[in-house]
Amino acid sequence: MLEDLDIQCPHCGALFTTTADPSAGDYETIEDCEVCCRPMTIRVTFDEDGEPWADVEAA
């Protein structure tokens, strides 16, 4: 089941929601900000309860 994950753009500070798939395990992806269109690296990890956590930095 996909989990919603709130993240903040490291460039412009905009907040938005993305989805995380626990069945994929921990992963890293690059997405463009929905507001300023600049790229960011999103590292998603899951705790022992399956809750997603994100570390976001400029790409």
PDB file of N, H, CA, C and O in Angstrom:
ATOM      1  N   MET A   1       0.846  -1.169   0.000  1.00  0.00           N
ATOM      2  CA  MET A   1       0.000   0.000   0.000  1.00  0.00           C
ATOM      3  C   MET A   1       0.897   1.241   0.000  1.00  0.00           C
ATOM      4  O   MET A   1       1.867   1.306   0.755  1.00  0.00           O
ATOM      5  N   LEU A   2       0.582   2.203  -0.828  1.00  0.00           N
ATOM      6  H   LEU A   2      -0.206   2.151  -1.441  1.00  0.00           H
ATOM      7  CA  LEU A   2       1.363   3.433  -0.906  1.00  0.00           C
ATOM      8  C   LEU A   2       1.092   4.314   0.304  1.00  0.00           C
ATOM      9  O   LEU A   2      -0.032   4.386   0.800  1.00  0.00           O
ATOM     10  N   GLU A   3       2.138   4.980   0.769  1.00  0.00           N
ATOM     11  H   GLU A   3       3.051   4.921   0.367  1.00  0.00           H
ATOM     12  CA  GLU A   3       2.048   5.882   1.919  1.00  0.00           C
ATOM     13  C   GLU A   3       2.309   7.306   1.449  1.00  0.00           C
ATOM     14  O   GLU A   3       3.236   7.547   0.675  1.00  0.00           O
ATOM     15  N   ASP A   4       1.491   8.255   1.916  1.00  0.00           N
ATOM     16  H   ASP A   4       0.738   8.059   2.544  1.00  0.00           H
ATOM     17  CA  ASP A   4       1.746   9.661   1.622  1.00  0.00           C
ATOM     18  C   ASP A   4       2.916  10.146   2.460  1.00  0.00           C
ATOM     19  O   ASP A   4       3.073   9.761   3.618  1.00  0.00           O
ATOM     20  N   LEU A   5       3.725  10.989   1.860  1.00  0.00           N
ATOM     21  H   LEU A   5       3.597  11.302   0.919  1.00  0.00           H
ATOM     22  CA  LEU A   5       4.918  11.497   2.519  1.00  0.00           C
ATOM     23  C   LEU A   5       5.041  12.984   2.207  1.00  0.00           C
ATOM     24  O   LEU A   5       5.188  13.368   1.046  1.00  0.00           O
ATOM     25  N   ASP A   6       4.983  13.820   3.239  1.00  0.00           N
ATOM     26  H   ASP A   6       4.865  13.509   4.182  1.00  0.00           H
ATOM     27  CA  ASP A   6       5.106  15.265   3.066  1.00  0.00           C
ATOM     28  C   ASP A   6       6.579  15.645   3.037  1.00  0.00           C
ATOM     29  O   ASP A   6       7.349  15.258   3.916  1.00  0.00           O
ATOM     30  N   ILE A   7       6.962  16.404   2.019  1.00  0.00           N
ATOM     31  H   ILE A   7       6.337  16.719   1.305  1.00  0.00           H
ATOM     32  CA  ILE A   7       8.347  16.844   1.899  1.00  0.00           C
ATOM     33  C   ILE A   7       8.394  18.337   1.594  1.00  0.00           C
ATOM     34  O   ILE A   7       7.400  18.933   1.180  1.00  0.00           O
ATOM     35  N   GLN A   8       9.569  18.929   1.806  1.00  0.00           N
ATOM     36  H   GLN A   8      10.376  18.444   2.143  1.00  0.00           H
ATOM     37  CA  GLN A   8       9.773  20.354   1.565  1.00  0.00           C
ATOM     38  C   GLN A   8      10.924  20.538   0.587  1.00  0.00           C
ATOM     39  O   GLN A   8      11.985  19.932   0.735  1.00  0.00           O
ATOM     40  N   CYS A   9      10.701  21.382  -0.411  1.00  0.00           N
ATOM     41  H   CYS A   9       9.839  21.874  -0.532  1.00  0.00           H
ATOM     42  CA  CYS A   9      11.738  21.662  -1.403  1.00  0.00           C
ATOM     43  C   CYS A   9      12.907  22.376  -0.730  1.00  0.00           C
ATOM     44  O   CYS A   9      12.699  23.367  -0.030  1.00  0.00           O
ATOM     45  N   PRO A  10      14.138  21.887  -0.932  1.00  0.00           N
ATOM     46  CA  PRO A  10      15.300  22.541  -0.330  1.00  0.00           C
ATOM     47  C   PRO A  10      15.673  23.850  -1.029  1.00  0.00           C
ATOM     48  O   PRO A  10      16.480  24.620  -0.509  1.00  0.00           O
ATOM     49  N   HIS A  11      15.097  24.103  -2.189  1.00  0.00           N
ATOM     50  H   HIS A  11      14.441  23.477  -2.612  1.00  0.00           H
ATOM     51  CA  HIS A  11      15.399  25.317  -2.948  1.00  0.00           C
ATOM     52  C   HIS A  11      14.466  26.469  -2.574  1.00  0.00           C
ATOM     53  O   HIS A  11      14.923  27.547  -2.195  1.00  0.00           O
ATOM     54  N   CYS A  12      13.144  26.233  -2.683  1.00  0.00           N
ATOM     55  H   CYS A  12      12.772  25.357  -2.991  1.00  0.00           H
ATOM     56  CA  CYS A  12      12.175  27.321  -2.501  1.00  0.00           C
ATOM     57  C   CYS A  12      11.340  27.188  -1.236  1.00  0.00           C
ATOM     58  O   CYS A  12      10.619  28.117  -0.873  1.00  0.00           O
ATOM     59  N   GLY A  13      11.428  26.041  -0.556  1.00  0.00           N
ATOM     60  H   GLY A  13      12.014  25.286  -0.851  1.00  0.00           H
ATOM     61  CA  GLY A  13      10.694  25.845   0.686  1.00  0.00           C
ATOM     62  C   GLY A  13       9.257  25.392   0.518  1.00  0.00           C
ATOM     63  O   GLY A  13       8.540  25.243   1.507  1.00  0.00           O
ATOM     64  N   ALA A  14       8.820  25.170  -0.716  1.00  0.00           N
ATOM     65  H   ALA A  14       9.402  25.291  -1.520  1.00  0.00           H
ATOM     66  CA  ALA A  14       7.444  24.731  -0.956  1.00  0.00           C
ATOM     67  C   ALA A  14       7.213  23.353  -0.334  1.00  0.00           C
ATOM     68  O   ALA A  14       8.091  22.490  -0.359  1.00  0.00           O
ATOM     69  N   LEU A  15       6.022  23.166   0.221  1.00  0.00           N
ATOM     70  H   LEU A  15       5.310  23.868   0.242  1.00  0.00           H
ATOM     71  CA  LEU A  15       5.629  21.883   0.792  1.00  0.00           C
ATOM     72  C   LEU A  15       4.737  21.154  -0.200  1.00  0.00           C
ATOM     73  O   LEU A  15       3.859  21.758  -0.816  1.00  0.00           O
ATOM     74  N   PHE A  16       4.963  19.861  -0.352  1.00  0.00           N
ATOM     75  H   PHE A  16       5.677  19.371   0.148  1.00  0.00           H
ATOM     76  CA  PHE A  16       4.075  19.059  -1.174  1.00  0.00           C
ATOM     77  C   PHE A  16       4.135  17.610  -0.723  1.00  0.00           C
ATOM     78  O   PHE A  16       4.990  17.223   0.074  1.00  0.00           O
ATOM     79  N   THR A  17       3.214  16.820  -1.246  1.00  0.00           N
ATOM     80  H   THR A  17       2.519  17.133  -1.894  1.00  0.00           H
ATOM     81  CA  THR A  17       3.091  15.418  -0.857  1.00  0.00           C
ATOM     82  C   THR A  17       3.501  14.527  -2.016  1.00  0.00           C
ATOM     83  O   THR A  17       3.128  14.765  -3.165  1.00  0.00           O
ATOM     84  N   THR A  18       4.267  13.505  -1.701  1.00  0.00           N
ATOM     85  H   THR A  18       4.570  13.311  -0.767  1.00  0.00           H
ATOM     86  CA  THR A  18       4.616  12.479  -2.671  1.00  0.00           C
ATOM     87  C   THR A  18       4.207  11.137  -2.060  1.00  0.00           C
ATOM     88  O   THR A  18       3.775  11.094  -0.908  1.00  0.00           O
ATOM     89  N   THR A  19       4.333  10.071  -2.794  1.00  0.00           N
ATOM     90  H   THR A  19       4.684  10.106  -3.729  1.00  0.00           H
ATOM     91  CA  THR A  19       3.970   8.760  -2.260  1.00  0.00           C
ATOM     92  C   THR A  19       5.210   7.884  -2.142  1.00  0.00           C
ATOM     93  O   THR A  19       6.159   8.007  -2.916  1.00  0.00           O
ATOM     94  N   ALA A  20       5.178   7.007  -1.164  1.00  0.00           N
ATOM     95  H   ALA A  20       4.407   6.906  -0.535  1.00  0.00           H
ATOM     96  CA  ALA A  20       6.269   6.066  -0.923  1.00  0.00           C
ATOM     97  C   ALA A  20       5.685   4.655  -0.910  1.00  0.00           C
ATOM     98  O   ALA A  20       4.601   4.429  -0.372  1.00  0.00           O
ATOM     99  N   ASP A  21       6.403   3.717  -1.501  1.00  0.00           N
ATOM    100  H   ASP A  21       7.284   3.900  -1.939  1.00  0.00           H
ATOM    101  CA  ASP A  21       5.957   2.332  -1.594  1.00  0.00           C
ATOM    102  C   ASP A  21       6.788   1.455  -0.659  1.00  0.00           C
ATOM    103  O   ASP A  21       7.940   1.147  -0.967  1.00  0.00           O
ATOM    104  N   PRO A  22       6.215   1.048   0.483  1.00  0.00           N
ATOM    105  CA  PRO A  22       6.970   0.227   1.442  1.00  0.00           C
ATOM    106  C   PRO A  22       7.460  -1.097   0.857  1.00  0.00           C
ATOM    107  O   PRO A  22       8.483  -1.621   1.299  1.00  0.00           O
ATOM    108  N   SER A  23       6.751  -1.644  -0.124  1.00  0.00           N
ATOM    109  H   SER A  23       5.920  -1.219  -0.483  1.00  0.00           H
ATOM    110  CA  SER A  23       7.166  -2.930  -0.690  1.00  0.00           C
ATOM    111  C   SER A  23       8.466  -2.801  -1.488  1.00  0.00           C
ATOM    112  O   SER A  23       9.115  -3.807  -1.774  1.00  0.00           O
ATOM    113  N   ALA A  24       8.851  -1.574  -1.851  1.00  0.00           N
ATOM    114  H   ALA A  24       8.324  -0.756  -1.619  1.00  0.00           H
ATOM    115  CA  ALA A  24      10.085  -1.353  -2.606  1.00  0.00           C
ATOM    116  C   ALA A  24      11.306  -1.281  -1.700  1.00  0.00           C
ATOM    117  O   ALA A  24      12.437  -1.315  -2.185  1.00  0.00           O
ATOM    118  N   GLY A  25      11.094  -1.183  -0.386  1.00  0.00           N
ATOM    119  H   GLY A  25      10.175  -1.156   0.009  1.00  0.00           H
ATOM    120  CA  GLY A  25      12.215  -1.028   0.532  1.00  0.00           C
ATOM    121  C   GLY A  25      12.762   0.386   0.457  1.00  0.00           C
ATOM    122  O   GLY A  25      12.161   1.255  -0.175  1.00  0.00           O
ATOM    123  N   ASP A  26      13.899   0.622   1.099  1.00  0.00           N
ATOM    124  H   ASP A  26      14.388  -0.083   1.612  1.00  0.00           H
ATOM    125  CA  ASP A  26      14.519   1.945   1.077  1.00  0.00           C
ATOM    126  C   ASP A  26      14.972   2.262  -0.351  1.00  0.00           C
ATOM    127  O   ASP A  26      15.439   1.382  -1.074  1.00  0.00           O
ATOM    128  N   TYR A  27      14.831   3.517  -0.742  1.00  0.00           N
ATOM    129  H   TYR A  27      14.452   4.232  -0.155  1.00  0.00           H
ATOM    130  CA  TYR A  27      15.243   3.897  -2.087  1.00  0.00           C
ATOM    131  C   TYR A  27      15.575   5.377  -2.168  1.00  0.00           C
ATOM    132  O   TYR A  27      15.302   6.139  -1.240  1.00  0.00           O
ATOM    133  N   GLU A  28      16.168   5.777  -3.288  1.00  0.00           N
ATOM    134  H   GLU A  28      16.390   5.158  -4.042  1.00  0.00           H
ATOM    135  CA  GLU A  28      16.538   7.163  -3.562  1.00  0.00           C
ATOM    136  C   GLU A  28      16.011   7.526  -4.942  1.00  0.00           C
ATOM    137  O   GLU A  28      16.101   6.726  -5.874  1.00  0.00           O
ATOM    138  N   THR A  29      15.464   8.723  -5.075  1.00  0.00           N
ATOM    139  H   THR A  29      15.391   9.373  -4.318  1.00  0.00           H
ATOM    140  CA  THR A  29      14.942   9.187  -6.355  1.00  0.00           C
ATOM    141  C   THR A  29      15.217  10.676  -6.507  1.00  0.00           C
ATOM    142  O   THR A  29      15.444  11.375  -5.519  1.00  0.00           O
ATOM    143  N   ILE A  30      15.198  11.152  -7.725  1.00  0.00           N
ATOM    144  H   ILE A  30      15.014  10.584  -8.528  1.00  0.00           H
ATOM    145  CA  ILE A  30      15.329  12.584  -7.988  1.00  0.00           C
ATOM    146  C   ILE A  30      14.015  13.052  -8.591  1.00  0.00           C
ATOM    147  O   ILE A  30      13.538  12.490  -9.577  1.00  0.00           O
ATOM    148  N   GLU A  31      13.432  14.084  -7.991  1.00  0.00           N
ATOM    149  H   GLU A  31      13.820  14.540  -7.189  1.00  0.00           H
ATOM    150  CA  GLU A  31      12.185  14.662  -8.477  1.00  0.00           C
ATOM    151  C   GLU A  31      12.357  16.163  -8.608  1.00  0.00           C
ATOM    152  O   GLU A  31      13.157  16.775  -7.900  1.00  0.00           O
ATOM    153  N   ASP A  32      11.596  16.746  -9.523  1.00  0.00           N
ATOM    154  H   ASP A  32      10.947  16.249 -10.098  1.00  0.00           H
ATOM    155  CA  ASP A  32      11.583  18.197  -9.665  1.00  0.00           C
ATOM    156  C   ASP A  32      10.509  18.780  -8.759  1.00  0.00           C
ATOM    157  O   ASP A  32       9.431  18.205  -8.612  1.00  0.00           O
ATOM    158  N   CYS A  33      10.811  19.927  -8.152  1.00  0.00           N
ATOM    159  H   CYS A  33      11.687  20.394  -8.271  1.00  0.00           H
ATOM    160  CA  CYS A  33       9.848  20.628  -7.310  1.00  0.00           C
ATOM    161  C   CYS A  33       8.650  21.037  -8.164  1.00  0.00           C
ATOM    162  O   CYS A  33       8.817  21.477  -9.301  1.00  0.00           O
ATOM    163  N   GLU A  34       7.451  20.894  -7.621  1.00  0.00           N
ATOM    164  H   GLU A  34       7.315  20.536  -6.697  1.00  0.00           H
ATOM    165  CA  GLU A  34       6.234  21.267  -8.330  1.00  0.00           C
ATOM    166  C   GLU A  34       6.103  22.778  -8.484  1.00  0.00           C
ATOM    167  O   GLU A  34       5.332  23.243  -9.323  1.00  0.00           O
ATOM    168  N   VAL A  35       6.839  23.552  -7.689  1.00  0.00           N
ATOM    169  H   VAL A  35       7.465  23.174  -7.007  1.00  0.00           H
ATOM    170  CA  VAL A  35       6.722  25.010  -7.719  1.00  0.00           C
ATOM    171  C   VAL A  35       7.863  25.648  -8.510  1.00  0.00           C
ATOM    172  O   VAL A  35       7.619  26.374  -9.473  1.00  0.00           O
ATOM    173  N   CYS A  36       9.120  25.378  -8.106  1.00  0.00           N
ATOM    174  H   CYS A  36       9.318  24.788  -7.323  1.00  0.00           H
ATOM    175  CA  CYS A  36      10.258  26.051  -8.752  1.00  0.00           C
ATOM    176  C   CYS A  36      10.921  25.199  -9.837  1.00  0.00           C
ATOM    177  O   CYS A  36      11.798  25.685 -10.552  1.00  0.00           O
ATOM    178  N   CYS A  37      10.515  23.944  -9.966  1.00  0.00           N
ATOM    179  H   CYS A  37       9.802  23.549  -9.386  1.00  0.00           H
ATOM    180  CA  CYS A  37      11.001  23.020 -11.007  1.00  0.00           C
ATOM    181  C   CYS A  37      12.478  22.643 -10.876  1.00  0.00           C
ATOM    182  O   CYS A  37      13.046  22.078 -11.811  1.00  0.00           O
ATOM    183  N   ARG A  38      13.109  22.939  -9.748  1.00  0.00           N
ATOM    184  H   ARG A  38      12.648  23.399  -8.989  1.00  0.00           H
ATOM    185  CA  ARG A  38      14.509  22.557  -9.551  1.00  0.00           C
ATOM    186  C   ARG A  38      14.562  21.135  -8.991  1.00  0.00           C
ATOM    187  O   ARG A  38      13.654  20.729  -8.265  1.00  0.00           O
ATOM    188  N   PRO A  39      15.609  20.373  -9.316  1.00  0.00           N
ATOM    189  CA  PRO A  39      15.682  18.977  -8.884  1.00  0.00           C
ATOM    190  C   PRO A  39      16.093  18.833  -7.422  1.00  0.00           C
ATOM    191  O   PRO A  39      16.850  19.640  -6.881  1.00  0.00           O
ATOM    192  N   MET A  40      15.571  17.781  -6.805  1.00  0.00           N
ATOM    193  H   MET A  40      14.956  17.125  -7.244  1.00  0.00           H
ATOM    194  CA  MET A  40      15.939  17.441  -5.435  1.00  0.00           C
ATOM    195  C   MET A  40      16.087  15.933  -5.326  1.00  0.00           C
ATOM    196  O   MET A  40      15.383  15.174  -5.993  1.00  0.00           O
ATOM    197  N   THR A  41      17.008  15.515  -4.480  1.00  0.00           N
ATOM    198  H   THR A  41      17.579  16.132  -3.938  1.00  0.00           H
ATOM    199  CA  THR A  41      17.202  14.100  -4.198  1.00  0.00           C
ATOM    200  C   THR A  41      16.376  13.752  -2.972  1.00  0.00           C
ATOM    201  O   THR A  41      16.481  14.404  -1.933  1.00  0.00           O
ATOM    202  N   ILE A  42      15.553  12.717  -3.103  1.00  0.00           N
ATOM    203  H   ILE A  42      15.468  12.188  -3.947  1.00  0.00           H
ATOM    204  CA  ILE A  42      14.709  12.265  -1.997  1.00  0.00           C
ATOM    205  C   ILE A  42      15.147  10.855  -1.635  1.00  0.00           C
ATOM    206  O   ILE A  42      15.050   9.938  -2.451  1.00  0.00           O
ATOM    207  N   ARG A  43      15.632  10.685  -0.407  1.00  0.00           N
ATOM    208  H   ARG A  43      15.712  11.430   0.255  1.00  0.00           H
ATOM    209  CA  ARG A  43      16.006   9.361   0.100  1.00  0.00           C
ATOM    210  C   ARG A  43      14.907   8.918   1.056  1.00  0.00           C
ATOM    211  O   ARG A  43      14.657   9.564   2.074  1.00  0.00           O
ATOM    212  N   VAL A  44      14.258   7.816   0.720  1.00  0.00           N
ATOM    213  H   VAL A  44      14.461   7.291  -0.107  1.00  0.00           H
ATOM    214  CA  VAL A  44      13.145   7.310   1.517  1.00  0.00           C
ATOM    215  C   VAL A  44      13.592   6.058   2.257  1.00  0.00           C
ATOM    216  O   VAL A  44      14.133   5.128   1.660  1.00  0.00           O
ATOM    217  N   THR A  45      13.360   6.047   3.556  1.00  0.00           N
ATOM    218  H   THR A  45      12.920   6.803   4.042  1.00  0.00           H
ATOM    219  CA  THR A  45      13.620   4.868   4.381  1.00  0.00           C
ATOM    220  C   THR A  45      12.350   4.550   5.154  1.00  0.00           C
ATOM    221  O   THR A  45      11.486   5.408   5.331  1.00  0.00           O
ATOM    222  N   PHE A  46      12.247   3.323   5.606  1.00  0.00           N
ATOM    223  H   PHE A  46      12.949   2.625   5.462  1.00  0.00           H
ATOM    224  CA  PHE A  46      11.075   2.878   6.354  1.00  0.00           C
ATOM    225  C   PHE A  46      11.519   2.344   7.707  1.00  0.00           C
ATOM    226  O   PHE A  46      12.482   1.582   7.800  1.00  0.00           O
ATOM    227  N   ASP A  47      10.807   2.751   8.759  1.00  0.00           N
ATOM    228  H   ASP A  47      10.025   3.370   8.684  1.00  0.00           H
ATOM    229  CA  ASP A  47      11.146   2.241  10.086  1.00  0.00           C
ATOM    230  C   ASP A  47      10.558   0.844  10.262  1.00  0.00           C
ATOM    231  O   ASP A  47       9.921   0.317   9.350  1.00  0.00           O
ATOM    232  N   GLU A  48      10.770   0.247  11.426  1.00  0.00           N
ATOM    233  H   GLU A  48      11.288   0.675  12.167  1.00  0.00           H
ATOM    234  CA  GLU A  48      10.326  -1.129  11.659  1.00  0.00           C
ATOM    235  C   GLU A  48       8.810  -1.291  11.606  1.00  0.00           C
ATOM    236  O   GLU A  48       8.317  -2.408  11.445  1.00  0.00           O
ATOM    237  N   ASP A  49       8.063  -0.193  11.741  1.00  0.00           N
ATOM    238  H   ASP A  49       8.463   0.714  11.872  1.00  0.00           H
ATOM    239  CA  ASP A  49       6.601  -0.237  11.638  1.00  0.00           C
ATOM    240  C   ASP A  49       6.116   0.046  10.222  1.00  0.00           C
ATOM    241  O   ASP A  49       4.910   0.059   9.972  1.00  0.00           O
ATOM    242  N   GLY A  50       7.040   0.270   9.298  1.00  0.00           N
ATOM    243  H   GLY A  50       8.019   0.259   9.502  1.00  0.00           H
ATOM    244  CA  GLY A  50       6.678   0.541   7.918  1.00  0.00           C
ATOM    245  C   GLY A  50       6.377   1.997   7.614  1.00  0.00           C
ATOM    246  O   GLY A  50       5.929   2.325   6.515  1.00  0.00           O
ATOM    247  N   GLU A  51       6.623   2.880   8.589  1.00  0.00           N
ATOM    248  H   GLU A  51       6.986   2.613   9.482  1.00  0.00           H
ATOM    249  CA  GLU A  51       6.386   4.308   8.376  1.00  0.00           C
ATOM    250  C   GLU A  51       7.527   4.894   7.543  1.00  0.00           C
ATOM    251  O   GLU A  51       8.698   4.655   7.840  1.00  0.00           O
ATOM    252  N   PRO A  52       7.189   5.664   6.496  1.00  0.00           N
ATOM    253  CA  PRO A  52       8.237   6.245   5.659  1.00  0.00           C
ATOM    254  C   PRO A  52       8.839   7.508   6.267  1.00  0.00           C
ATOM    255  O   PRO A  52       8.159   8.279   6.944  1.00  0.00           O
ATOM    256  N   TRP A  53      10.122   7.698   6.008  1.00  0.00           N
ATOM    257  H   TRP A  53      10.674   7.071   5.458  1.00  0.00           H
ATOM    258  CA  TRP A  53      10.857   8.895   6.409  1.00  0.00           C
ATOM    259  C   TRP A  53      11.629   9.365   5.190  1.00  0.00           C
ATOM    260  O   TRP A  53      12.114   8.547   4.408  1.00  0.00           O
ATOM    261  N   ALA A  54      11.748  10.674   5.019  1.00  0.00           N
ATOM    262  H   ALA A  54      11.354  11.338   5.654  1.00  0.00           H
ATOM    263  CA  ALA A  54      12.450  11.198   3.851  1.00  0.00           C
ATOM    264  C   ALA A  54      13.543  12.168   4.262  1.00  0.00           C
ATOM    265  O   ALA A  54      13.373  12.977   5.174  1.00  0.00           O
ATOM    266  N   ASP A  55      14.660  12.069   3.571  1.00  0.00           N
ATOM    267  H   ASP A  55      14.798  11.412   2.830  1.00  0.00           H
ATOM    268  CA  ASP A  55      15.752  13.031   3.670  1.00  0.00           C
ATOM    269  C   ASP A  55      15.816  13.695   2.300  1.00  0.00           C
ATOM    270  O   ASP A  55      16.034  13.024   1.292  1.00  0.00           O
ATOM    271  N   VAL A  56      15.625  15.013   2.263  1.00  0.00           N
ATOM    272  H   VAL A  56      15.448  15.558   3.082  1.00  0.00           H
ATOM    273  CA  VAL A  56      15.556  15.737   0.994  1.00  0.00           C
ATOM    274  C   VAL A  56      16.702  16.738   0.923  1.00  0.00           C
ATOM    275  O   VAL A  56      16.948  17.483   1.872  1.00  0.00           O
ATOM    276  N   GLU A  57      17.405  16.750  -0.216  1.00  0.00           N
ATOM    277  H   GLU A  57      17.206  16.145  -0.987  1.00  0.00           H
ATOM    278  CA  GLU A  57      18.475  17.726  -0.418  1.00  0.00           C
ATOM    279  C   GLU A  57      18.501  18.149  -1.884  1.00  0.00           C
ATOM    280  O   GLU A  57      17.964  17.459  -2.750  1.00  0.00           O
ATOM    281  N   ALA A  58      19.124  19.278  -2.145  1.00  0.00           N
ATOM    282  H   ALA A  58      19.560  19.839  -1.441  1.00  0.00           H
ATOM    283  CA  ALA A  58      19.249  19.767  -3.516  1.00  0.00           C
ATOM    284  C   ALA A  58      20.050  18.768  -4.346  1.00  0.00           C
ATOM    285  O   ALA A  58      21.042  18.210  -3.878  1.00  0.00           O
ATOM    286  N   ALA A  59      19.610  18.552  -5.575  1.00  0.00           N
ATOM    287  H   ALA A  59      18.803  19.005  -5.956  1.00  0.00           H
ATOM    288  CA  ALA A  59      20.306  17.608  -6.463  1.00  0.00           C
ATOM    289  C   ALA A  59      21.272  18.346  -7.366  1.00  0.00           C
ATOM    290  O   ALA A  59      21.951  17.725  -8.184  1.00  0.00           O
TER     291      ALA A  59
END
